[in-house]
Amino acid sequence: ARTRIEDLWAQGTDYCVETVRAARAESRMLHLDLDLTGECKLKCFYCDRTPDRYSDVPNRVELTTEERKDVISQAHALGATTVEFPGAGEPMIDVGFWEVVEHIHDLGMTAVLFTSGYHLDEESVDRLYELGATIFLKHNSEDSHVQDKMVGMRGYGEIANRALQLLVERGFNEPIPTRMAIDMVVTPQFQDLDMVGR
């Protein structure tokens, strides 16, 4: 049997043509991208953060948690159903992270989190599951040494593999559309395409 493309979508990140057409016709917003902190422990050689997104840039002013919640509420009023944290840094280390994700949940929206998985443990995975979040986990290879090299941190690969295991055990991969995806970088030096789709 042929799989519908919609069955491969990640919850909160993909929209069918009808949803997009309706939003356009009604001038509604669907999706808000919002950076939290610019802090991150990793040193990924492929990172797309520009220098202005780092937290230690002189005169950089980040929104407060209350300001972020206000922006999210405004987006919700305009029709948005998703708030995505693409990650100027690691969203989970932002001091207001949990308050913001709870606010998104309370509004009936979907939080989409791009994370290194560095801060995922059983408690946080359970909490994110209960809050209806979708997780994009940085996972470049099953080989821990390759992961370490790509992110510039020894020991990260084991952490990422454990985070992936926790997400699967909690069932993030079970619903359709899924609530879990892999954020993978493929380069001429680092290719682990055999693991894709498993």
HUGIZI-V443751 format. One line per field, one symbol per residue. psi: psi as a letter, one per 30 degrees, with the letter a starting at -180 (. if undefined). A space follows every 50 residues. Layout:
psi->???
This chain:
psi->kkkkeffflkkffkkleeeeeeeeeghkkekkkjkblgkkflhkfgkgkl effkfgkkgkjlkleeeeeeeeeeeefgfkfkjkjfifajeffkfgeeee eeeeeffglkkjkjlffegkaeeeeeeeefgglkkjkjiflfjeeeeeee fhjkfeeeeeeeeeeeeeefgffeljllgklkjkkklefjkhfffkf.
